């Protein structure tokens, strides 16, 4: 068995290293040759995962043929906004009906497409078998072999069982769920809510506000997910509630840190100069566009969008959320 992990950020490197430590034949595609050389020479990914020595069994290369050629499973960990371009470039190295497992969280900006759609369109002639892994995961904690649980969204029962077995370790537990759309939507929306939670903390609004935001965040991601064909129950699981709680409260969350600095008065351009790249910034824009396109009301996302892209004052945005029309917690037709 050969596994190709495509994308050498913190999460991609962690997943590849986890598989390599199991003794699996694992290859990591590193786009930048200089970083690839450094990993091979030092055993460290000093840019994205500097504190953890990588397993000697892990093979790294910037050559697509070396990494993808002959692979049985393809784990995609490319940032969501670059996924389509990466797959177009790498497509010649994929076989027919490849087993593709996506671990990236986001919605494509220009199309409003979730990663499953991007991958299907990019590899359409190859008829990929698809799964999506998501859940409450900080790369540094999994690298330290701290107990972690994630969920694999996959309609293909046989593939789900295979991947569940491949990724499972004594410290990494994998659940399965046929609702891959719900799994991927939860993983994307939670980043927006983490920015909002960070802003609430930066404004010192207290625990009540954070708890309310997390709860209504679940309702918001569920509303969008159901409109896109997902099951509402999925958002009460690891890729919904689990990931949302972690990202909204954990200090290792880059999205929460972006929100925290916004709440403390910094502007987005100042934060981005700090190289604090967070998927939620672009995901807010893409989800705002998607919600307008399909006619779904996402009040928290709308206010985060106005703060990020229209320079709205965060305190004013919270006041506007609090003064919306009063309504039932669970309306008849939706959350």
C-alpha positions as semicolon CSV with decimal commas, in nm:
position;residue;x (nm);y (nm);z (nm)
1;X;0,000;0,000;0,000
2;X;0,126;0,347;-0,094
3;X;-0,032;0,667;0,037
4;X;0,027;1,007;-0,122
5;X;-0,033;1,310;0,100
6;X;-0,058;1,627;-0,107
7;X;0,018;1,945;0,087
8;X;0,291;2,002;0,345
9;X;0,133;2,254;0,579
10;X;0,098;2,173;0,948
11;X;-0,203;1,948;0,902
12;X;-0,077;1,771;0,590
13;X;0,261;1,707;0,749
14;X;0,095;1,577;1,066
15;X;-0,132;1,337;0,879
16;X;0,156;1,209;0,666
17;X;0,374;1,163;0,972
18;X;0,096;0,981;1,157
19;X;0,060;0,735;0,870
20;X;0,436;0,690;0,836
21;X;0,468;0,613;1,207
22;X;0,225;0,325;1,152
23;X;0,477;0,180;0,909
24;X;0,268;0,264;0,601
25;X;0,448;0,358;0,279
26;X;0,374;0,730;0,292
27;X;0,489;1,005;0,058
28;X;0,444;1,378;0,123
29;X;0,426;1,616;-0,173
30;X;0,605;1,940;-0,081
31;X;0,550;2,208;-0,344
32;X;0,852;2,422;-0,248
33;X;1,181;2,250;-0,328
34;X;1,368;2,443;-0,056
35;X;1,127;2,323;0,213
36;X;1,142;1,970;0,076
37;X;1,522;1,974;0,098
38;X;1,508;2,102;0,454
39;X;1,266;1,828;0,563
40;X;1,485;1,559;0,409
41;X;1,806;1,702;0,555
42;X;1,687;1,789;0,907
43;X;1,376;1,577;0,965
44;X;1,179;1,890;1,058
45;X;0,920;2,100;0,878
46;X;1,053;2,417;1,036
47;X;0,798;2,644;0,869
48;X;0,475;2,468;0,957
49;X;0,554;2,210;1,226
50;X;0,885;2,317;1,381
51;X;0,864;2,141;1,717
52;X;0,823;1,781;1,604
53;X;1,080;1,546;1,460
54;X;0,931;1,362;1,163
55;X;0,936;0,986;1,129
56;X;1,231;0,852;0,932
57;X;0,991;0,638;0,730
58;X;0,820;0,946;0,583
59;X;0,931;1,016;0,226
60;X;0,916;1,370;0,087
61;X;0,944;1,497;-0,268
62;X;0,847;1,796;-0,482
63;X;0,821;1,565;-0,785
64;X;0,455;1,469;-0,849
65;X;0,544;1,143;-1,020
66;X;0,751;1,028;-0,722
67;X;0,472;1,102;-0,476
68;X;0,157;1,016;-0,672
69;X;0,284;0,747;-0,907
70;X;0,148;0,407;-0,807
71;X;-0,030;0,538;-0,498
72;X;-0,340;0,357;-0,368
73;X;-0,480;0,648;-0,165
74;X;-0,453;1,024;-0,218
75;X;-0,493;1,254;0,084
76;X;-0,554;1,615;-0,023
77;X;-0,448;1,882;0,226
78;X;-0,407;2,177;-0,012
79;X;-0,561;2,508;0,107
80;X;-0,917;2,522;-0,027
81;X;-0,865;2,827;-0,249
82;X;-0,579;2,650;-0,432
83;X;-0,735;2,304;-0,454
84;X;-0,866;2,327;-0,810
85;X;-0,542;2,464;-0,954
86;X;-0,338;2,200;-0,773
87;X;-0,557;1,916;-0,902
88;X;-0,544;2,045;-1,258
89;X;-0,165;2,045;-1,234
90;X;-0,147;1,700;-1,073
91;X;-0,426;1,531;-1,267
92;X;-0,194;1,345;-1,509
93;X;-0,047;1,153;-1,214
94;X;-0,381;1,019;-1,083
95;X;-0,506;0,675;-1,190
96;X;-0,861;0,583;-1,289
97;X;-1,108;0,581;-0,997
98;X;-0,858;0,712;-0,740
99;X;-0,943;0,689;-0,371
100;X;-0,934;1,059;-0,277
101;X;-0,958;1,169;0,087
102;X;-0,986;1,545;0,139
103;X;-0,866;1,699;0,465
104;X;-0,899;2,065;0,359
105;X;-1,166;2,289;0,508
106;X;-1,324;2,563;0,302
107;X;-1,553;2,675;0,021
108;X;-1,410;2,782;-0,315
109;X;-1,436;3,157;-0,353
110;X;-1,509;3,202;-0,721
111;X;-1,772;2,929;-0,745
112;X;-1,912;2,877;-0,395
113;X;-1,831;2,507;-0,439
114;X;-1,746;2,277;-0,146
115;X;-1,433;2,067;-0,181
116;X;-1,624;1,756;-0,293
117;X;-1,756;1,947;-0,594
118;X;-1,416;2,099;-0,673
119;X;-1,253;1,756;-0,665
120;X;-1,529;1,591;-0,869
121;X;-1,509;1,860;-1,137
122;X;-1,130;1,865;-1,146
123;X;-1,096;1,486;-1,173
124;X;-1,426;1,418;-1,346
125;X;-1,293;1,192;-1,623
126;X;-1,122;0,973;-1,361
127;X;-1,439;0,904;-1,155
128;X;-1,277;0,953;-0,811
129;X;-1,397;0,769;-0,500
130;X;-1,438;1,041;-0,237
131;X;-1,417;1,084;0,137
132;X;-1,372;1,388;0,361
133;X;-1,209;1,388;0,706
134;X;-1,280;1,661;0,956
135;X;-1,322;1,719;1,327
136;X;-1,169;1,892;1,631
137;X;-0,800;1,872;1,548
138;X;-0,500;2,088;1,624
139;X;-0,200;1,956;1,432
140;X;0,036;2,014;1,722
141;X;-0,171;1,800;1,959
142;X;-0,201;1,508;1,717
143;X;0,173;1,535;1,647
144;X;0,227;1,496;2,021
145;X;0,010;1,181;2,010
146;X;-0,258;1,333;2,232
147;X;-0,599;1,159;2,208
148;X;-0,788;1,284;1,903
149;X;-1,111;1,184;1,727
150;X;-1,220;1,275;1,374
151;X;-1,497;1,175;1,136
152;X;-1,474;1,046;0,780
153;X;-1,763;1,150;0,556
154;X;-1,793;0,889;0,283
155;X;-2,086;0,737;0,092
156;X;-1,876;0,442;-0,027
157;X;-1,900;0,194;0,262
158;X;-1,608;-0,016;0,145
159;X;-1,381;0,286;0,107
160;X;-1,496;0,421;0,445
161;X;-1,395;0,099;0,618
162;X;-1,056;0,094;0,442
163;X;-0,972;0,454;0,532
164;X;-1,100;0,413;0,888
165;X;-0,857;0,125;0,935
166;X;-0,568;0,307;0,767
167;X;-0,588;0,622;0,980
168;X;-0,675;0,466;1,316
169;X;-0,402;0,453;1,580
170;X;-0,404;0,414;1,962
171;X;-0,430;0,795;1,985
172;X;-0,638;0,874;1,672
173;X;-0,994;0,741;1,659
174;X;-1,190;0,756;1,331
175;X;-1,569;0,753;1,305
176;X;-1,756;0,721;0,974
177;X;-2,060;0,906;0,842
178;X;-2,211;0,867;0,492
179;X;-2,303;1,238;0,494
180;X;-1,980;1,371;0,341
181;X;-2,150;1,700;0,248
182;X;-2,238;1,771;0,611
183;X;-1,888;1,677;0,725
184;X;-1,722;1,919;0,481
185;X;-1,968;2,205;0,541
186;X;-1,920;2,185;0,918
187;X;-1,543;2,199;0,880
188;X;-1,568;2,511;0,664
189;X;-1,827;2,714;0,856
190;X;-1,665;2,663;1,195
191;X;-1,372;2,881;1,085
192;X;-1,606;3,176;1,035
193;X;-1,757;3,123;1,380
194;X;-1,409;3,105;1,531
195;X;-1,331;3,451;1,395
196;X;-1,658;3,576;1,547
197;X;-1,580;3,411;1,882
198;X;-1,233;3,563;1,882
199;X;-1,382;3,907;1,824
200;X;-1,625;3,859;2,112
201;X;-1,332;3,768;2,338
202;X;-1,127;4,061;2,209
203;X;-1,415;4,291;2,295
204;X;-1,432;4,127;2,641
205;X;-1,797;4,033;2,601
206;X;-1,762;3,739;2,838
207;X;-1,853;3,373;2,852
208;X;-2,226;3,423;2,794
209;X;-2,164;3,580;2,454
210;X;-1,917;3,310;2,348
211;X;-2,155;3,029;2,446
212;X;-2,445;3,192;2,260
213;X;-2,230;3,245;1,954
214;X;-2,117;2,883;1,945
215;X;-2,475;2,760;1,982
216;X;-2,615;2,985;1,712
217;X;-2,314;2,899;1,500
218;X;-2,428;2,536;1,500
219;X;-2,772;2,650;1,388
220;X;-2,618;2,858;1,110
221;X;-2,393;2,584;0,973
222;X;-2,684;2,339;0,990
223;X;-2,912;2,576;0,801
224;X;-2,663;2,610;0,517
225;X;-2,576;2,241;0,519
226;X;-2,937;2,123;0,498
227;X;-2,995;2,364;0,208
228;X;-2,704;2,192;0,032
229;X;-2,832;1,840;0,092
230;X;-2,664;1,754;0,424
231;X;-2,826;1,596;0,730
232;X;-2,894;1,825;1,027
233;X;-2,776;1,556;1,272
234;X;-2,424;1,565;1,125
235;X;-2,367;1,909;1,271
236;X;-2,414;1,779;1,623
237;X;-2,112;1,554;1,573
238;X;-1,735;1,588;1,548
239;X;-1,722;1,794;1,229
240;X;-1,989;2,033;1,356
241;X;-2,018;2,087;1,730
242;X;-1,684;1,923;1,807
243;X;-1,475;2,128;1,567
244;X;-1,673;2,444;1,644
245;X;-1,614;2,423;2,020
246;X;-1,243;2,356;1,973
247;X;-1,185;2,634;1,722
248;X;-1,390;2,891;1,913
249;X;-1,214;2,830;2,245
250;X;-0,864;2,699;2,171
251;X;-0,571;2,940;2,166
252;X;-0,403;2,736;1,891
253;X;-0,682;2,835;1,650
254;X;-0,550;3,084;1,394
255;X;-0,904;3,185;1,305
256;X;-0,982;3,267;1,667
257;X;-0,657;3,465;1,691
258;X;-0,756;3,672;1,386
259;X;-1,089;3,750;1,548
260;X;-0,923;3,829;1,881
261;X;-0,702;4,092;1,718
262;X;-0,996;4,239;1,527
263;X;-1,185;4,272;1,854
264;X;-0,883;4,444;2,007
265;X;-0,894;4,711;1,735
266;X;-0,652;4,591;1,466
267;X;-0,756;4,604;1,102
268;X;-0,750;4,299;0,877
269;X;-0,464;4,429;0,661
270;X;-0,253;4,476;0,974
271;X;-0,328;4,121;1,090
272;X;-0,246;3,970;0,752
273;X;0,094;4,143;0,757
274;X;0,175;3,926;1,059
275;X;0,153;3,619;0,830
276;X;-0,143;3,503;1,036
277;X;-0,308;3,313;0,753
278;X;-0,644;3,165;0,847
279;X;-0,880;2,978;0,615
280;X;-1,179;3,151;0,773
281;X;-1,095;3,488;0,618
282;X;-1,148;3,367;0,261
283;X;-1,417;3,119;0,367
284;X;-1,623;3,408;0,506
285;X;-1,620;3,570;0,164
286;X;-1,704;3,249;-0,022
287;X;-1,981;3,143;0,219
288;X;-2,133;3,493;0,214
289;X;-2,145;3,468;-0,165
290;X;-2,287;3,114;-0,150
291;X;-2,560;3,209;0,101
292;X;-2,675;3,493;-0,122
293;X;-2,668;3,263;-0,425
294;X;-2,892;2,996;-0,272
295;X;-3,100;3,228;-0,050
296;X;-2,999;3,112;0,299
297;X;-2,993;3,355;0,592
298;X;-2,661;3,349;0,781
299;X;-2,664;3,649;1,017
300;X;-2,334;3,577;1,196
301;X;-2,151;3,514;0,870
302;X;-2,299;3,832;0,725
303;X;-2,168;4,045;1,011
304;X;-1,822;3,881;1,002
305;X;-1,813;3,951;0,628
306;X;-1,896;4,319;0,685
307;X;-1,622;4,348;0,947
308;X;-1,360;4,181;0,728
309;X;-1,448;4,333;0,392
310;X;-1,651;4,649;0,461
311;X;-1,457;4,770;0,767
312;X;-1,760;4,755;0,996
313;X;-1,693;4,814;1,364
314;X;-1,708;4,479;1,552
315;X;-1,900;4,623;1,847
316;X;-2,160;4,766;1,609
317;X;-2,189;4,431;1,435
318;X;-2,263;4,257;1,767
319;X;-2,524;4,517;1,854
320;X;-2,691;4,465;1,516
321;X;-2,700;4,088;1,577
322;X;-2,857;4,135;1,919
323;X;-3,124;4,372;1,784
324;X;-3,248;4,152;1,502
325;X;-3,619;4,063;1,497
326;X;-3,715;3,829;1,781
327;X;-3,797;3,472;1,682
328;X;-3,833;3,113;1,806
329;X;-3,513;2,917;1,867
330;X;-3,630;2,634;1,640
331;X;-3,860;2,761;1,365
332;X;-4,088;2,502;1,207
333;X;-3,890;2,446;0,889
334;X;-3,528;2,502;0,979
335;X;-3,273;2,592;1,243
